[in-house]
Amino acid sequence: MPWRGAEYEGELPTLGWYVLDWMIANLAQPGLEEYAPYIPTMEQAEFLCRYYELDPDTGKRIVRRGVLSRPRGWGKSPFLAGVALAEACADVVADGFDASGEPVGRPWHSIRTPLIQLAAVSEQQTENSWLPLLEMARGGSLAADYGVEALDTVVHLPRGKIEPITSSAASAKGNPICFAILDQTEEWKVGNGGVRLAKTMRFNAGKLGGSLIETPNAFTPGEGSVAENSAADYQAILDGRSQARGIVVDHREAPGTTDIEDDASLVAGLRYAYGDSSDHPDGCVLHDPPCKPGWSPISRLVADFHDTSNDVQDLRADYLNQITHATDSWLSEPELTAVADRTKEALPGERIVLGFDGSRQRTRGVADATALIGCRLSDGHLFEIRVWEAPKGSKGWRVPVPEVLAAVADAFDTYDVVGMYADPAKWESHVADWEADYGPRLLVKATRNHPVEWWMTGGRSTLIVRALEKFHTAVTERELTYDGSSSLTRHGLNARRRPSKSGLQIMKEHPDSANKIDAIVAAVLAWQCRLDAIAQGIPAEEEEVGGFTF
């Protein structure tokens, strides 16, 4: 029997509503002296529906990996503890649709011995979800109705168990798991064995068709944490750079425009980040009508921002859930988010300038990307025309030169291009061809003899430093906008400050890094080209003066 079909806009076939009802009926609210049922928030219910989504044709679960990223105190730990108990006892193994076309499931123990794990890189971290899980299991009806025995160090099921683990990846290898929580994966790194442990647990879950949920706070870009890697995996899917499927990421952070020096702006950012858990008297800002006030103390959090003994970057990550930046980052995520504007669009025929940064195959590491970025002359809006980069996991990838040349030609055909700055490194012959083909029509030129060639390396360090400074100021002072391109965002966050005799320059974290910066370099070139056009008095739209067209 197939799914009955959507009865309202956006409805999906899912076991999520069943899991929600099961949690309310069987689990106790942790932290209370007297029994009260555990009731997830609307946000949490929405996550359940996405996590337990079914394929409408096959009736099988779609998601194998989930990432739930929220600020500290939002309620991730008890919520995921509840999901772990549901995976242990409830009918979460998809079993098609009933005679009415409704999703149905069966319990894990009907097909195999379930093993549920709560994993972290330290014993203290595992307590985040383990202690609420014990309270939820002991206070509800699980013992009587499902034969659950919740001990301090393990929860025994009639068949199977739930256990916390902090073991190394080697000791965890080979344990087939039905479900696992990977807690605080922003702290899971190569040095503490977290990256290897995550890889092992995903493999173990794959053996049985099980699933996992990560519960990170905001990660710091450049640290190589499991949370950062998972975000990159998901973005690669969205960008079409990966054919992987079955990953759902639910990350909410305060807007990049949140001003921590302005209490009204800070409260608005906190309310947005904390969503349904916010205790603000006006309730949730995410739903209409708003949910009732929750438990997260917004006024107390504001006070923490005023406490000068606290580190602002930690507060942004912990409370605003903002992915900030590494210590040597050139730009931060809040800075880029604040100038992202997806509503703007460069239309055919509009006057623009171009920035280009190219690459070729590398003998070591992953080949650099190649990027073509446009910038509208009228308002300084940057937009991605095309970024070419190696698909994740590929080897020996080469830049598709014919595609690049076609994209440049198409840009000149589509827009009124009055300037183009291109770093000619490894593209000298093609840059020379562009100068020959398009140089006579360009109104702004890098130099008289080389209107397109603009070196980002070599003996021009002073000019490079100045161009970088101008771009950085334009971002931080919000003098420009960009289209929110994921490539521009990623490459901007990948850029690292590197001192030189002339001032700060940008580079990758190391020469063979897979984290590329070419798109942001192309954006810098496009911005510099626009500034030069403005300085020369080139109008934002074509004008005719004294018989000459400008």
WOTAJO-V727356 format. One record per residue. N is the residue number from 1. RES is the residue in one letter. PHI is phi in radians with two decimals (999 if undefined). NEAR is the number of other ideal C-beta (glycine too) atoms within 8 Angstrom. Layout:
BEGIN
{{N:RES:PHI:NEAR} {N:RES:PHI:NEAR}}
END
This chain:
BEGIN
{{1:M:999:6} {2:P:-1.35:7} {3:W:-1.09:11} {4:R:-1.20:8} {5:G:1.69:6} {6:A:-1.24:7} {7:E:-1.76:5} {8:Y:-2.62:5} {9:E:-1.04:4} {10:G:1.53:5} {11:E:-1.19:6} {12:L:-2.18:9} {13:P:-1.23:10} {14:T:-2.74:12} {15:L:-1.58:13} {16:G:-1.04:13} {17:W:-1.16:10} {18:Y:-1.11:12} {19:V:-1.07:14} {20:L:-1.03:11} {21:D:-1.09:8} {22:W:-1.14:11} {23:M:-1.09:14} {24:I:-1.12:11} {25:A:-1.35:7} {26:N:-2.09:13} {27:L:-1.99:14} {28:A:-1.63:13} {29:Q:-1.22:13} {30:P:-1.28:12} {31:G:1.51:5} {32:L:-1.97:8} {33:E:-1.29:2} {34:E:-1.87:4} {35:Y:-1.15:8} {36:A:-2.59:7} {37:P:-1.18:10} {38:Y:-1.39:14} {39:I:-2.15:6} {40:P:-1.11:11} {41:T:-1.39:12} {42:M:-1.09:10} {43:E:-1.00:10} {44:Q:-1.17:11} {45:A:-1.10:12} {46:E:-1.13:8} {47:F:-1.12:11} {48:L:-1.01:15} {49:C:-1.13:12} {50:R:-1.30:13} {51:Y:-1.20:13} {52:Y:-1.77:14} {53:E:-1.12:13} {54:L:-1.98:16} {55:D:-1.24:9} {56:P:-1.14:8} {57:D:-1.61:6} {58:T:-1.67:5} {59:G:1.31:13} {60:K:-1.65:7} {61:R:-1.18:11} {62:I:-1.63:8} {63:V:-1.53:13} {64:R:-2.00:11} {65:R:-2.34:13} {66:G:-2.15:14} {67:V:-2.26:16} {68:L:-2.01:12} {69:S:-1.96:15} {70:R:-2.49:12} {71:P:-1.20:13} {72:R:-1.11:6} {73:G:1.55:8} {74:W:-1.22:10} {75:G:1.97:11} {76:K:-1.10:9} {77:S:-1.11:11} {78:P:-1.14:13} {79:F:-1.09:11} {80:L:-1.24:14} {81:A:-1.06:16} {82:G:-1.11:13} {83:V:-1.12:15} {84:A:-1.08:15} {85:L:-1.17:17} {86:A:-1.13:12} {87:E:-1.10:13} {88:A:-1.33:15} {89:C:-2.12:11} {90:A:-1.50:12} {91:D:-1.53:11} {92:V:-1.82:12} {93:V:-1.47:10} {94:A:-1.02:11} {95:D:-2.33:8} {96:G:1.43:8} {97:F:-2.26:13} {98:D:-1.42:8} {99:A:-1.10:4} {100:S:-1.64:6} {101:G:1.43:10} {102:E:-1.59:7} {103:P:-1.11:13} {104:V:-2.34:9} {105:G:-2.49:12} {106:R:-2.48:8} {107:P:-1.34:11} {108:W:-1.03:12} {109:H:-1.20:11} {110:S:-1.36:6} {111:I:-2.17:6} {112:R:-2.88:8} {113:T:-1.32:6} {114:P:-1.34:15} {115:L:-2.17:11} {116:I:-1.99:15} {117:Q:-2.21:14} {118:L:-1.95:17} {119:A:-1.99:14} {120:A:-2.73:14} {121:V:-1.63:11} {122:S:-2.58:7} {123:E:-1.09:7} {124:Q:-1.11:6} {125:Q:-1.16:12} {126:T:-1.11:15} {127:E:-1.15:9} {128:N:-0.95:11} {129:S:-1.75:16} {130:W:-1.19:11} {131:L:-1.13:9} {132:P:-1.05:13} {133:L:-1.07:15} {134:L:-1.08:11} {135:E:-1.13:11} {136:M:-1.18:17} {137:A:-1.30:14} {138:R:-1.37:9} {139:G:-1.53:10} {140:G:-1.71:12} {141:S:-1.81:8} {142:L:-1.15:13} {143:A:-1.08:11} {144:A:-1.31:5} {145:D:-1.55:6} {146:Y:-2.20:11} {147:G:1.18:6} {148:V:-1.49:13} {149:E:-2.04:7} {150:A:-1.64:10} {151:L:-1.65:7} {152:D:-1.15:3} {153:T:-1.96:5} {154:V:-2.79:7} {155:V:-1.94:14} {156:H:-1.52:7} {157:L:-1.86:14} {158:P:-0.91:6} {159:R:-2.51:6} {160:G:1.88:13} {161:K:-2.80:10} {162:I:-2.05:13} {163:E:-2.50:11} {164:P:-1.51:11} {165:I:-2.36:9} {166:T:-2.32:10} {167:S:-1.27:7} {168:S:-1.27:8} {169:A:-1.04:11} {170:A:-1.11:5} {171:S:-1.31:6} {172:A:-1.48:14} {173:K:-1.10:8} {174:G:1.65:5} {175:N:-1.50:8} {176:P:-1.21:11} {177:I:-2.06:13} {178:C:-1.51:13} {179:F:-2.75:16} {180:A:-2.62:14} {181:I:-1.85:16} {182:L:-1.89:14} {183:D:-1.57:15} {184:Q:0.90:12} {185:T:-1.26:16} {186:E:-1.19:13} {187:E:-1.72:10} {188:W:-1.48:15} {189:K:-2.31:11} {190:V:-1.07:8} {191:G:-1.11:4} {192:N:-1.79:8} {193:G:1.42:10} {194:G:-1.16:14} {195:V:-1.11:13} {196:R:-1.21:10} {197:L:-1.10:15} {198:A:-1.06:12} {199:K:-1.05:9} {200:T:-1.13:11} {201:M:-1.18:15} {202:R:-1.12:10} {203:F:-1.13:8} {204:N:-1.11:15} {205:A:-1.20:16} {206:G:-1.13:9} {207:K:-1.06:8} {208:L:-1.92:9} {209:G:1.29:5} {210:G:-1.44:14} {211:S:-2.51:11} {212:L:-2.40:14} {213:I:-2.29:15} {214:E:-1.61:16} {215:T:-2.24:14} {216:P:-1.51:14} {217:N:-1.53:12} {218:A:-0.99:16} {219:F:-1.58:14} {220:T:-1.73:13} {221:P:-1.01:13} {222:G:1.67:14} {223:E:-1.51:9} {224:G:1.24:8} {225:S:-1.28:16} {226:V:-1.06:15} {227:A:-1.07:14} {228:E:-1.14:14} {229:N:-1.14:10} {230:S:-1.16:15} {231:A:-1.09:13} {232:A:-1.18:10} {233:D:-1.04:12} {234:Y:-1.19:11} {235:Q:-1.13:10} {236:A:-1.10:12} {237:I:-1.15:12} {238:L:-1.08:7} {239:D:-1.40:9} {240:G:1.43:5} {241:R:-1.55:8} {242:S:-2.44:10} {243:Q:-1.64:3} {244:A:-1.12:8} {245:R:-2.45:6} {246:G:1.53:7} {247:I:-2.02:14} {248:V:-2.07:10} {249:V:-2.07:10} {250:D:-2.13:10} {251:H:-2.13:8} {252:R:-2.25:9} {253:E:-2.32:11} {254:A:-1.09:11} {255:P:-1.01:9} {256:G:-1.10:13} {257:T:-1.42:7} {258:T:-1.05:13} {259:D:-1.76:7} {260:I:-1.27:11} {261:E:-1.55:4} {262:D:-1.99:7} {263:D:-1.05:6} {264:A:-1.10:6} {265:S:-1.16:11} {266:L:-1.13:14} {267:V:-1.07:11} {268:A:-1.09:10} {269:G:-1.15:13} {270:L:-1.13:15} {271:R:-1.05:13} {272:Y:-1.19:12} {273:A:-1.14:14} {274:Y:-1.49:15} {275:G:0.95:15} {276:D:-1.11:13} {277:S:-1.48:13} {278:S:-1.10:15} {279:D:-1.62:10} {280:H:-1.04:9} {281:P:-1.05:5} {282:D:-1.46:6} {283:G:1.37:10} {284:C:-1.34:12} {285:V:-1.64:10} {286:L:-1.66:10} {287:H:-2.17:8} {288:D:-2.20:3} {289:P:-1.26:3} {290:P:-1.17:10} {291:C:-1.23:10} {292:K:-1.15:5} {293:P:-0.97:8} {294:G:-1.74:12} {295:W:-2.08:7} {296:S:-1.33:12} {297:P:-1.40:7} {298:I:-1.05:13} {299:S:-1.11:6} {300:R:-1.15:7} {301:L:-1.15:11} {302:V:-1.06:12} {303:A:-1.07:8} {304:D:-1.11:10} {305:F:-1.21:12} {306:H:-1.38:6} {307:D:-1.34:7} {308:T:-1.19:4} {309:S:-1.38:3} {310:N:-1.56:9} {311:D:-1.43:5} {312:V:-1.07:8} {313:Q:-1.14:8} {314:D:-1.13:8} {315:L:-1.11:13} {316:R:-1.06:13} {317:A:-1.26:15} {318:D:-1.35:11} {319:Y:-1.79:13} {320:L:-1.58:15} {321:N:1.00:15} {322:Q:-1.54:13} {323:I:-1.32:10} {324:T:-1.57:12} {325:H:-2.92:12} {326:A:-1.26:9} {327:T:-1.07:4} {328:D:-1.92:7} {329:S:-1.18:13} {330:W:-1.45:10} {331:L:-2.29:12} {332:S:-1.87:9} {333:E:-1.07:13} {334:P:-1.01:11} {335:E:-1.14:11} {336:L:-1.24:16} {337:T:-1.05:10} {338:A:-1.14:10} {339:V:-1.89:12} {340:A:-1.35:12} {341:D:-2.44:10} {342:R:-1.45:6} {343:T:-1.46:4} {344:K:-1.46:10} {345:E:-2.57:6} {346:A:-1.37:10} {347:L:-1.66:5} {348:P:-0.95:5} {349:G:1.59:6} {350:E:-1.26:11} {351:R:-1.44:12} {352:I:-2.41:13} {353:V:-2.15:16} {354:L:-2.14:18} {355:G:-2.19:21} {356:F:-2.36:15} {357:D:-2.34:14} {358:G:-1.94:14} {359:S:-2.64:11} {360:R:-2.41:8} {361:Q:-1.07:8} {362:R:-1.78:10} {363:T:-1.39:3} {364:R:-2.31:4} {365:G:1.24:8} {366:V:-1.65:9} {367:A:-0.99:13} {368:D:-1.12:9} {369:A:-1.46:14} {370:T:-2.20:13} {371:A:-2.36:18} {372:L:-2.17:16} {373:I:-2.10:17} {374:G:-1.82:16} {375:C:-2.46:18} {376:R:-1.25:12} {377:L:-1.19:13} {378:S:-1.17:8} {379:D:-2.31:6} {380:G:1.27:12} {381:H:-1.46:13} {382:L:-1.55:14} {383:F:-2.59:14} {384:E:-1.36:13} {385:I:-1.54:9} {386:R:-2.92:9} {387:V:-2.24:14} {388:W:-1.88:10} {389:E:-2.57:12} {390:A:-1.11:8} {391:P:-1.04:9} {392:K:-1.05:9} {393:G:1.50:4} {394:S:-1.36:7} {395:K:-2.22:4} {396:G:1.26:5} {397:W:-1.15:10} {398:R:-2.13:7} {399:V:-1.13:12} {400:P:-1.33:7} {401:V:-0.96:7} {402:P:-1.02:6} {403:E:-1.14:9} {404:V:-1.11:15} {405:L:-1.09:9} {406:A:-1.17:8} {407:A:-1.17:11} {408:V:-1.12:12} {409:A:-1.07:8} {410:D:-1.15:8} {411:A:-1.10:13} {412:F:-1.20:9} {413:D:-1.32:5} {414:T:-1.46:7} {415:Y:-1.97:12} {416:D:-1.56:8} {417:V:-1.46:13} {418:V:-1.86:12} {419:G:-2.89:15} {420:M:-2.60:14} {421:Y:-1.93:15} {422:A:-2.33:16} {423:D:-1.31:14} {424:P:-1.41:9} {425:A:-0.91:9} {426:K:1.19:7} {427:W:-2.26:11} {428:E:-0.97:8} {429:S:-1.18:6} {430:H:-1.24:11} {431:V:-1.10:12} {432:A:-1.08:8} {433:D:-1.12:8} {434:W:-1.12:13} {435:E:-1.11:12} {436:A:-1.22:7} {437:D:-1.35:6} {438:Y:-1.97:12} {439:G:-0.92:11} {440:P:-1.09:4} {441:R:-1.60:6} {442:L:-1.36:13} {443:L:-1.55:9} {444:V:-2.07:11} {445:K:-2.23:10} {446:A:-1.05:8} {447:T:-2.54:7} {448:R:-1.10:5} {449:N:-1.45:3} {450:H:-2.32:9} {451:P:-1.17:11} {452:V:-1.88:15} {453:E:-1.16:11} {454:W:-2.45:11} {455:W:-1.24:10} {456:M:-1.74:11} {457:T:-2.41:7} {458:G:1.55:4} {459:G:-1.52:3} {460:R:-1.94:9} {461:S:-1.04:11} {462:T:-1.12:8} {463:L:-1.14:7} {464:I:-1.13:13} {465:V:-1.04:13} {466:R:-1.13:8} {467:A:-1.09:12} {468:L:-1.15:13} {469:E:-1.08:10} {470:K:-1.11:11} {471:F:-1.17:12} {472:H:-1.05:10} {473:T:-1.10:9} {474:A:-1.09:11} {475:V:-1.26:13} {476:T:-1.18:7} {477:E:-1.63:6} {478:R:1.01:8} {479:E:-1.54:7} {480:L:-2.26:12} {481:T:-2.30:12} {482:Y:-2.47:14} {483:D:-1.39:14} {484:G:1.32:9} {485:S:-0.85:11} {486:S:-1.13:9} {487:S:-1.16:13} {488:L:-1.08:18} {489:T:-1.12:12} {490:R:-1.06:13} {491:H:-1.17:17} {492:G:-1.12:14} {493:L:-1.29:14} {494:N:-1.31:15} {495:A:-1.19:14} {496:R:-2.02:13} {497:R:-1.25:10} {498:R:-2.36:9} {499:P:-1.22:6} {500:S:-2.40:9} {501:K:-1.08:3} {502:S:-1.61:8} {503:G:2.40:9} {504:L:-1.35:11} {505:Q:-2.09:13} {506:I:-2.13:12} {507:M:-2.59:8} {508:K:-1.25:11} {509:E:-1.06:8} {510:H:-2.72:5} {511:P:-0.99:5} {512:D:-1.70:7} {513:S:-1.11:10} {514:A:-1.39:5} {515:N:-1.58:9} {516:K:-1.57:14} {517:I:-2.27:13} {518:D:-1.08:16} {519:A:-1.15:19} {520:I:-1.27:14} {521:V:-1.13:15} {522:A:-1.10:14} {523:A:-1.14:17} {524:V:-1.07:13} {525:L:-1.12:18} {526:A:-1.12:16} {527:W:-1.16:17} {528:Q:-1.08:14} {529:C:-1.10:17} {530:R:-1.12:13} {531:L:-1.04:9} {532:D:-1.17:10} {533:A:-1.13:14} {534:I:-1.13:9} {535:A:-1.08:6} {536:Q:-1.52:8} {537:G:1.36:5} {538:I:-1.26:11} {539:P:-1.24:8} {540:A:-1.24:5} {541:E:-2.28:6} {542:E:-1.07:8} {543:E:-2.28:7} {544:E:-2.04:7} {545:V:-2.25:6} {546:G:1.01:3} {547:G:1.48:4} {548:F:-1.91:6} {549:T:-1.72:5} {550:F:-2.13:9}}
END
